[in-house]
């Protein structure tokens, strides 16, 4: 028995296509080539000028590949990217204050008040993720509207487990290095680096926001503080802020999170450099380093 046609939601990722419909119907067993032909007729553009993606992955124009096998119309539940970010950052935003205020109930022998370093750690990390939440709600504009809901667990694990549970447990323990007095020079230097990193990171996000119109998915060429040094200064300043936190709490757990996050951001930055070169052509000044000047 033949399957019923499915309805696919469509939207422009770059320059707006005037005649692009908000949705189109096609059979799951139809080829991706049929989908390209259909959208070509509806938009008035040659199929060779169209590029279809699904969850950020390109869909080939191939008569041998079906719409279903390409992952289109799979029916898997979707979740908005904005919601994903809110959930991701909510973990550490709640976990750190909970560990800080519930120390006597979590650790054996935690009778004395938290140390100055533990208090500063809680404040800086909580403010960092509060900033992330506010940026998600009021600053960021997303090129992709949704992602498969099943990915939320994988995405959230990085923040809830590494920056949340791991750092919190080993930072607020009465036996941790953060429970000591620390070095005032190192602490003040860490606070300064943290503040500079957070403010510069916010500035970068505002620059990126202004490149995209409300509800739009177009990409522009960013300019401003840090963009002459590297492809993604937002990642550079993020690293600076976390190095500042590491200088304050001196915990190996923070170093682990910083290393994992740094590797991931380095990979994203390299991909973004390639995307800028491909989409912006001569308008984009190629960068030698993607994230850290002189290093990567």
Wavefront OBJ file of the C-alpha trace (Angstrom):
o trace
v 0.000 0.000 0.000
v 1.384 3.397 -1.001
v 2.281 5.764 1.795
v 0.506 9.057 2.298
v 2.371 12.262 1.417
v 4.130 14.039 4.280
v 4.444 17.774 4.844
v 7.925 19.222 5.304
v 8.503 22.629 6.868
v 10.870 24.835 4.852
v 12.746 28.050 5.594
v 15.657 30.017 4.145
v 18.973 29.668 5.950
v 20.768 32.471 4.123
v 19.417 35.116 1.770
v 15.625 35.177 1.791
v 13.973 33.301 -1.109
v 10.794 35.285 -1.916
v 8.737 32.427 -3.358
v 9.853 29.728 -0.924
v 6.709 28.170 0.615
v 6.506 27.610 4.363
v 5.924 23.899 3.687
v 5.783 21.387 0.859
v 4.300 17.885 0.454
v 6.087 14.805 -0.859
v 6.040 11.025 -0.415
v 8.559 9.432 1.974
v 9.495 6.958 -0.790
v 10.081 9.791 -3.246
v 13.672 10.659 -4.085
v 15.502 13.697 -2.814
v 15.860 14.648 -6.475
v 12.048 14.875 -6.645
v 12.137 17.203 -3.626
v 14.681 19.455 -5.321
v 12.562 19.528 -8.493
v 9.427 20.391 -6.523
v 11.108 23.258 -4.643
v 12.682 24.424 -7.899
v 9.229 24.777 -9.496
v 7.784 26.491 -6.418
v 10.628 29.011 -6.060
v 11.438 29.544 -9.732
v 15.107 28.773 -9.049
v 17.135 26.082 -10.788
v 17.599 22.955 -8.679
v 21.377 23.438 -8.943
v 21.004 26.755 -7.075
v 19.180 25.147 -4.161
v 20.839 23.544 -1.137
v 18.620 21.578 1.223
v 19.761 20.738 4.752
v 18.164 18.779 7.582
v 19.370 19.332 11.170
v 22.390 21.117 9.713
v 23.344 18.205 7.400
v 23.169 18.603 3.583
v 20.559 16.556 1.709
v 21.992 15.371 -1.649
v 20.145 15.818 -4.944
v 20.073 12.113 -5.835
v 17.442 9.951 -7.539
v 18.703 6.899 -5.602
v 18.177 8.410 -2.140
v 14.663 8.539 -0.738
v 13.240 11.356 1.347
v 12.782 8.943 4.265
v 16.344 7.562 4.176
v 17.689 11.118 4.095
v 16.075 11.692 7.498
v 13.337 14.001 6.243
v 9.864 13.473 7.588
v 11.055 10.908 10.110
v 8.508 12.191 12.575
v 11.032 12.401 15.389
v 10.007 14.972 18.035
v 11.745 18.333 17.640
v 12.757 20.896 20.245
v 13.602 24.565 19.747
v 17.288 25.456 19.963
v 16.498 28.277 22.359
v 14.833 25.759 24.687
v 17.862 23.459 24.360
v 20.220 26.215 25.503
v 17.982 27.179 28.424
v 17.904 23.558 29.621
v 21.650 23.086 29.167
v 22.632 26.133 31.218
v 19.948 25.602 33.848
v 21.834 22.592 35.255
v 25.010 24.325 36.485
v 23.024 27.479 37.279
v 21.084 25.501 39.913
v 23.693 22.911 40.917
v 26.376 25.326 42.160
v 24.179 27.324 44.570
v 22.661 24.055 45.833
v 26.083 22.550 46.618
v 27.247 25.825 48.149
v 24.288 26.287 50.513
v 23.789 22.587 51.285
v 27.439 21.840 52.107
v 26.709 20.610 55.686
v 24.233 18.054 54.292
v 26.378 16.889 51.374
v 29.854 16.597 52.919
v 31.005 15.024 56.158
v 32.752 17.533 58.389
v 31.569 20.634 56.510
v 30.739 22.528 59.695
v 32.710 25.710 59.041
v 31.460 28.412 56.633
v 32.596 28.257 52.990
v 35.986 29.781 52.265
v 36.408 33.024 50.346
v 37.552 31.057 47.289
v 34.502 28.799 47.463
v 32.223 31.823 47.708
v 33.938 33.520 44.762
v 33.746 30.288 42.768
v 30.015 30.024 43.361
v 29.427 33.672 42.452
v 31.519 33.671 39.261
v 30.192 30.361 37.927
v 26.571 31.222 38.750
v 26.889 34.644 37.124
v 28.489 33.025 34.062
v 25.541 30.719 33.470
v 23.002 33.391 34.374
v 24.594 35.508 31.634
v 24.304 32.545 29.278
v 20.592 32.182 30.038
v 19.904 35.894 29.505
v 21.840 35.877 26.230
v 19.847 32.864 25.068
v 16.559 34.615 25.809
v 17.375 38.141 24.653
v 20.517 38.178 22.476
v 21.062 35.058 20.365
v 19.391 34.594 16.993
v 19.441 31.016 15.738
v 19.962 29.881 12.123
v 18.284 26.521 12.876
v 14.869 26.617 14.539
v 14.821 23.101 15.984
v 16.829 19.935 16.605
v 15.776 16.330 17.374
v 14.522 16.214 20.970
v 16.543 13.051 21.671
v 19.780 15.075 21.391
v 18.909 17.132 24.456
v 20.363 14.479 26.781
v 23.711 14.387 24.976
v 23.927 18.173 24.775
v 22.964 18.703 28.416
v 25.398 16.113 29.800
v 28.370 18.377 29.036
v 26.993 21.174 31.206
v 25.030 19.306 33.883
v 27.749 16.714 34.528
v 31.067 18.459 33.806
v 30.498 22.132 34.636
v 27.745 21.298 37.101
v 28.215 18.177 39.232
v 31.949 17.604 38.669
v 33.140 21.140 39.391
v 30.634 21.716 42.206
v 31.397 18.506 44.105
v 35.172 19.055 44.140
v 35.006 22.826 44.658
v 32.754 23.058 47.717
v 34.182 20.075 49.591
v 35.783 20.969 52.962
v 38.883 19.033 51.876
v 39.282 20.685 48.464
v 42.088 23.094 47.612
v 39.376 25.749 47.199
v 38.598 25.450 50.921
v 42.007 26.986 51.688
v 43.075 30.618 51.726
v 44.728 30.690 48.334
v 47.074 33.296 46.864
v 45.560 36.827 46.848
v 47.546 37.847 43.751
v 46.300 34.791 41.844
v 42.743 35.388 43.049
v 42.637 39.060 42.034
v 44.252 38.281 38.680
v 41.663 35.546 38.114
v 38.798 37.930 38.932
v 40.175 40.524 36.504
v 40.596 37.965 33.718
v 37.111 36.610 34.389
v 35.507 40.070 34.187
v 37.348 40.990 30.974
v 36.485 37.650 29.377
v 32.787 37.839 30.255
v 32.341 41.449 29.088
v 34.276 40.879 25.849
v 32.302 37.688 25.218
v 29.040 39.604 25.642
v 30.249 42.275 23.223
v 31.056 39.592 20.644
v 27.594 38.073 20.975
v 26.003 41.492 20.453
v 28.077 41.984 17.291
v 26.949 38.589 15.951
v 23.332 39.343 16.854
v 23.342 42.561 14.841
v 24.473 40.689 11.725
v 21.132 38.873 11.532
v 17.679 40.414 11.219
v 14.944 39.344 13.683
v 13.690 35.938 12.524
v 16.285 35.834 9.742
v 18.979 33.233 9.090
v 21.351 35.257 6.904
v 25.018 35.443 7.838
v 27.155 38.568 7.662
v 30.858 39.233 8.085
v 31.549 40.142 11.752
v 33.875 43.006 12.638
v 34.948 44.458 15.941
v 36.924 43.570 19.061
v 38.704 40.249 18.558
v 37.468 39.545 15.018
v 40.745 40.798 13.517
v 42.663 38.319 15.666
v 40.695 35.092 15.259
v 37.594 33.642 13.600
v 35.652 33.175 16.836
v 36.641 35.686 19.528
v 33.541 34.663 21.490
v 35.251 31.311 22.133
v 38.553 33.046 22.920
v 36.903 35.262 25.551
v 34.946 32.284 26.915
v 38.249 30.477 27.488
v 39.662 33.599 29.173
v 36.728 33.736 31.598
v 37.121 30.066 32.532
v 40.886 30.440 32.996
v 39.994 33.221 35.431
v 37.646 30.865 37.304
v 40.377 28.211 37.372
v 42.814 30.719 38.878
v 40.250 31.419 41.612
v 39.221 27.899 42.615
v 42.380 26.016 41.473
v 40.414 22.759 41.229
v 41.442 19.977 38.847
v 37.749 19.496 38.030
v 37.607 22.997 36.544
v 40.724 22.237 34.497
v 39.033 19.093 33.113
v 35.943 21.026 32.047
v 38.076 23.791 30.543
v 40.087 21.247 28.513
v 37.000 19.443 27.193
v 35.200 22.690 26.378
v 38.327 24.120 24.737
v 38.712 21.145 22.400
v 35.043 21.330 21.407
v 35.136 25.088 20.787
v 38.343 24.721 18.766
v 36.585 22.254 16.442
v 33.563 24.571 16.092
v 35.824 27.545 15.352
v 37.636 25.663 12.582
v 34.319 24.751 10.948
v 33.101 28.335 11.221
v 36.233 29.623 9.478
v 35.512 27.269 6.574
v 31.868 28.416 6.472
v 32.822 32.101 6.416
v 35.258 31.518 3.537
v 32.679 29.538 1.564
v 29.655 31.790 2.088
v 31.230 35.264 2.163
v 33.952 34.889 -0.447
v 36.011 38.039 -0.957
v 34.053 39.961 1.677
v 35.653 37.878 4.419
v 39.235 38.437 5.505
v 40.687 34.962 6.008
v 42.057 34.273 9.470
v 45.203 32.318 10.210
v 43.948 31.331 13.655
v 40.414 30.190 14.468
v 40.258 30.637 18.253
v 43.538 31.470 20.037
v 46.049 33.851 18.396
v 49.323 32.136 17.627
v 48.034 28.742 18.749
v 44.901 27.586 16.887
l 1 2 3 4 5 6 7 8 9 10 11 12 13 14 15 16 17 18 19 20 21 22 23 24 25 26 27 28 29 30 31 32 33 34 35 36 37 38 39 40 41 42 43 44 45 46 47 48 49 50 51 52 53 54 55 56 57 58 59 60 61 62 63 64 65 66 67 68 69 70 71 72 73 74 75 76 77 78 79 80 81 82 83 84 85 86 87 88 89 90 91 92 93 94 95 96 97 98 99 100 101 102 103 104 105 106 107 108 109 110 111 112 113 114 115 116 117 118 119 120 121 122 123 124 125 126 127 128 129 130 131 132 133 134 135 136 137 138 139 140 141 142 143 144 145 146 147 148 149 150 151 152 153 154 155 156 157 158 159 160 161 162 163 164 165 166 167 168 169 170 171 172 173 174 175 176 177 178 179 180 181 182 183 184 185 186 187 188 189 190 191 192 193 194 195 196 197 198 199 200 201 202 203 204 205 206 207 208 209 210 211 212 213 214 215 216 217 218 219 220 221 222 223 224 225 226 227 228 229 230 231 232 233 234 235 236 237 238 239 240 241 242 243 244 245 246 247 248 249 250 251 252 253 254 255 256 257 258 259 260 261 262 263 264 265 266 267 268 269 270 271 272 273 274 275 276 277 278 279 280 281 282 283 284 285 286 287 288 289 290 291 292 293 294 295 296
